[in-house]
């Protein structure tokens, strides 16, 4: 789930959180008009991409910086013309950068002091936790490492929510004084309301700033969402910006497959996130390199198995495929049927190691797998092969051609 900065600010705005006034533009003329409508003393123009370090980025148009300040609305139009439709490269983008399709035109506010505030789910506390620091506007991990005494943590009771004394105490720890302390406490409570409202797993504001005019403003925010809540957060998930996502990951998501591309050459085809991570780790432990993380999950259908194989075989880096399935959460016969269909239709040309571990389903799977009349392709089928041997097996065993004789299969 990826939201652009302006989308996160829109959600905050709807929950009464104080943010800068802003507009969104897709063309230079729209950006110019937005700058005029703001009628602000100073305007900030921000390129909208899903990457940090925009301020120090470079456009292939020659423009330096994805964030610009100006007091002249006309300049906003000129700058937007050099941003929109051009690639912006930062330390967090691919080397060719990311094409900018949208810009945010916002009121620029001076910040007299920056703080850090976040609400996140903490497994060790079995619920949400507030984390704050008077040192905002920088990498919070660096602050935690160099000055741990400046990190303040407060557990939130899920039945009571954020109490007034908790909010005021956190505001004081962040360094807000006088009327600003109560104003910051109010913002903290509103951010918790947002956290609950959108089923967030994290709401991070960096910086939560103080202006010379005496305002507490959330200048930048990152919101993470609970994917399991998509069924009741349809409006939020409809905002998901997929334009910068990996095409293979997007295709996998269409078939309800969890896929992440990696740099290795051994493709992993596994059910369950824990087993998928263990499979990647065990391959790496024995000198191999996983080409991907692929979790089929439970309740998988044959078509999903087929589509998963299409994704794996389309990767030119893949030199072997390891299937590691635990039958406790999926019917192994479904996996076997999907594999045989994929092997026939996709003309698999790389070694394939299959481990299907189940109870009653293992006999069905062996019968289904061995009874298929395969075209000639390279196949290794091991139903009781220990996982720790798979990566070294792929690396050291010469390829063999399967036959249709059941006994030969077992011997091979």
N, C-alpha and C positions, 0 to 999 in steps of 0.2 A: 504494500500500500504506500504509494508515493504522492505527497502533496507538494505543490509549489508554495513558496513563501506567502504569496497573496491569498492562497486557499486556506492556509492555516490561520492567517490573520482574519479572514472572513469568519471562520468558525469562532475565533476569540471575540470578535466584534459582536456576533450574535448572542454571546453569553455575557455581554456587558463588560468585557475586559478592555481596558484602555489601550488602544493602538493608535498609530499615526493615521491621519486621514489619507486615503489613497484611492487611485483608480487603476484600472488595467487597460492596456492598449495592445492591439495587434498590428497597427500600422503607425507610421511616423505622424501622419495627420491626426490620428486619434490621440497620440501621445501629446502633441502640441495642444489640442483642445482640452485634454485633461489637465495639463499644466496651467492653462488659463482659468479653468473652473476652480482649481484649488485656491487660487488667490492667496498664495502663501508667500512669506518673506523669502524663503529659500525652499528649493525643490530638490528631492533626491530621485534619480532615475536608476532603477535596478533591473538588469537582465534577469529573466526568470528561467533558471535551469536547476536541475536536481544535483547540484554540486557546490561545495564550499570554495572559498578562496576567490570569489567572483571579482572582488575589488582589485586583485592583482592579476587578473586574467588578461588575455590578449585575444582580440578578434582577428579573423583572417581578412577583415576589411582594412586592417591597419590600426584601428582604434585600440588604445590601451585602457584596460579597466572596464569591468562590467557594472560598476557602481560610480555614478557621477553626481556631483552637487553643483547647482547653479541657481542664480537669482533671476535669470532671464528665461521666460517660457519659450522664446524662440529657439534658444540653444537646446532645449529638450527635444524639439522636433529634429534638429540637426543630428544630435547624438543618437536618437532612436533610429534614424535613417541608416546609421553605421552599425547598429546592433541587430535590428530585425532582419532575419534571413541570412545572417552570417554566423559562422561557428565561433564559439567562445571556448578557449582552452585555458583550463586552470590546473592546479596540482591534483585535482580529484577527477578530472575528465579523461577520456581516452586521448591519445596523442593528437588526433585530428580535431579534438574539441567536440562540442555539442551545438547544434543549430538553435539559435534563439528565435522563438516564435512569438513570445509575449514579453512585454516589459511592464513593470509596476512604476507608476508615477505617484510619489507620496510627498507629503509635507515633511520637510526636514526640521527636526527639533534638536536643539542643543542638548547635550547630556553633560550635566555637571558631575554625575557620579554613576558608576555602573555596578550592578550586583548580579548574582546568579541565583536562579530559583528553579526548582524542578519538583514534580510529583511523579513518582514511578512505582511500579509494582516491585516489591522486594520479597523474594521467596523466603529469606531467612526470618522475615517479620510476618509472613503469612498475610500480606496485605499491602496497601499503599503507604508510602513514606514520603515526607517532605524533605528535600535536601536544599540547603541554601548556603551562600557564601557572600561576604561583602566584597570579595574580589571577583567581579564579573567582567564580561567582555573578553575573556581569554579561555584557554583550554582548562577546563575544570580538573582534568586528571593531573595537570602540572601543578595546580594549586594544592590538590590533595597530597601530592608527593612532596612538595617543598614546604607547605605550610598547613599540615593536617588540622591544626588548631582553628583554622579559619573555615572549616567545613562543619556545618551544623545539620543534624539529622533529627527528625521528629516523626514518630510512628503515628499514623492516623487510625483511630478506631472506626471501623466500617459501619458501626451502628450509630455512632454520634456524629461522624464527619469531622471536619476541622472546627474545633472549638474556638471561641473568641480569644481566650487566653493563649491558645497555641498560635493563632495567627498573629497576635500582637507580639508574642515572644519571638517568633521567627522574624517578623519585621524589625524588631529591635536588634536581633543578631545580624541582620543584613545592614544595620547602620542607619536605618531611618529614624528620625527624631521628630518630636512635636507632632503637629498635624499630619506630617508625612507618614508617621508610623501607623496611624489609624487608616490612612489612605492605602498604604501598602498592604495592611492586613485585609482590607476589603478586597483588593486585587487577588490576594492569595486565596481567599474563600471563593471568589468567582472562578479562579482557575481550577479549583477542586470541583466546582459545579460542572465546568466544562469537561473535566477528566471523567466524571461519572456519565454525563450526558452522551458522550460520543464513544463510550466503552474504550477509553484510551488505556494503554499500558505505560505511556510516558507523555508528560507535557513538560517540555524544557524551555525555559525563557532565559536567553543569554544575549543581550543584557536586559534585566529588569532595571530600568534607568530612572534617574531623578533629574528633572529639568530645572534650569535656573528660575523658571516661573512657578516652581512648587508643584509640579505634576509628577505622578508615578506612572510610567508608561512601559508597556511591553514592546520593546523595539524589534525583537526577533524571536521566533519560536519554532520548535520542532515537536511534532505530535506523532506518536506511534500508536497504532490501533490494534485491538485484539481481532485477529482474523476470524475467530470463532463467532464473533458478534455480527458478522456481515449480514445475516438474515434480518436483523433488526436495525441495521445502520445502512440501509440501501442508499439513502441520499448521500451519505458521506462517502461510501465506497464507489458511488457513481462518479465522484470527483477524481478517482485514481488516475494519475497522469502516466500512461503507459508508453508515451512517445519516445522516452529515453531508455526504456527497458530493453534487455537483451531479447532479440526476436525468438530465440530458441526457448527461453524461459516463458515468453508470452504464449508460444504454441503449446508448451507443456501445460500451462495453466488452463488452456481451453479444454484439456482432457482431464483436468483435476489431478495433475501430476506435479509433484514438487521437484523442480530441477534447478540445479546451479552448476554452471560450467566451470571446470577447473583446468589446470594446465597439463595434466598427464596424458597417458595413452591407453589406460585400462578403463573401459567404461563400466560403471557399476549400475546394476539393475536389481533393486532391493525393495522389500516392503517393510515399512516402519522406519521412522527417523533415527531412532537409536541404533538399530541394526545397520542402517545406511552409513551413519557416522563411524560405527565400529568397523564396517567393511572398508571404508576409505582409510581408516587408521591402520588396519592390519596390512593392507596393500603397501602403504608407505613404510611400515615397520620392516617389511621384508624386501625393501629395495625397489618396489614399483611406485608408480605415480598414478593416482586416480584421475580420470578425465572428466569426471562429473560426480555430483551428488544427485541421485534420483530415488525418490521415495514414492512407491506405488500406493502405500497406505493399505487399508483394509477395504473389503467390498469391491475389489477391482474387477472389471469386466474384460473379456477377451479383446475388445476393440482398444481398450486402454493399453493393454500389453503390446498390441500391434503398433499403436502410435508411439509408444515409448521406444520400441526398436527402431522405428523410422527416425526418431530424433537422434538416437545413439549412432546409427550407421551413417547419418548425414554429416557427422563430425569427422573431418579428414584426419584429425590427430589420433582417432581411435584405432588401435592395432589389435585389440582383443576385448571381449565382452565377458564380464563375470556376473552371472545371475545367482543371487543368494536370497532364497525365499524361505521364510518360516511359515509353515502351514497352520500355525495356531490362529492367525487372523485372516487367512485367505485360503480358498480352495486351490490346492496345487494343480488339479486337473484343468482349471481355468487358465492358469499360468502356462501349463504345458501346451494346451490347444493354441493359445495366443502366440507362443514361441514358434510352434511348427508352422502356423500360418505366416508369420513374419519371415521365417527362414525360406519358405517356398516362394513367396511373392517378392521379397526384397533381394533374393539371390545373395545371401550373406557370404562374404568372402574373407572374414576374419575369424580367428579361433574363438570358440564359444565354450565357456565353462558354466555348467548349470548345477546348482545345488538346491534341490527342493526337499526340505525337511518337514515331514508331517507324520501322522499316525496312519489312519485308514487311507488317507489320500495318496500316500506314497505308492501303493500298489496300483491305484487307478492311474497315477501319473506315469509310472513306468510303462503300463500297458498302452496308454494313449500315445506316449512319446515314441515308443519302439514300433508301433503298428503303422506309423505314417510312412508313406512312400516318398522319401525326400529326394529332391534333385541332389546331385553330388555337391556337397559343401563341407567345410571343415567344422566338425562338431565334437565336443567333449561332453559327455554326460556322466556326472558323478552325483549320486543321490546321498551318499554318506561320506563325501570328501570333507575332511576337516578344513575349516575356513583358513586356518593359519598356513595351509600349504598352497592355497590357490595362486597367489601372486608369483611364487617361485616356480610353480608348475607352468604358468603361462610363459614365464621368461625362459624356461629351460627345455620344455618338451617340444619336439618337432611336430608339425601339423599332421593329422591323420584324417583319412577320408572315412566317413561312416558308411556302413553297409546296412541292408535292411534285414539282416539275419539277427534275431534276438540274441542268440548265444554270442555272436561276434561282437555285438554291442557291449555285452557285459565284459567280454575279454578285453576289448579296447578301453 
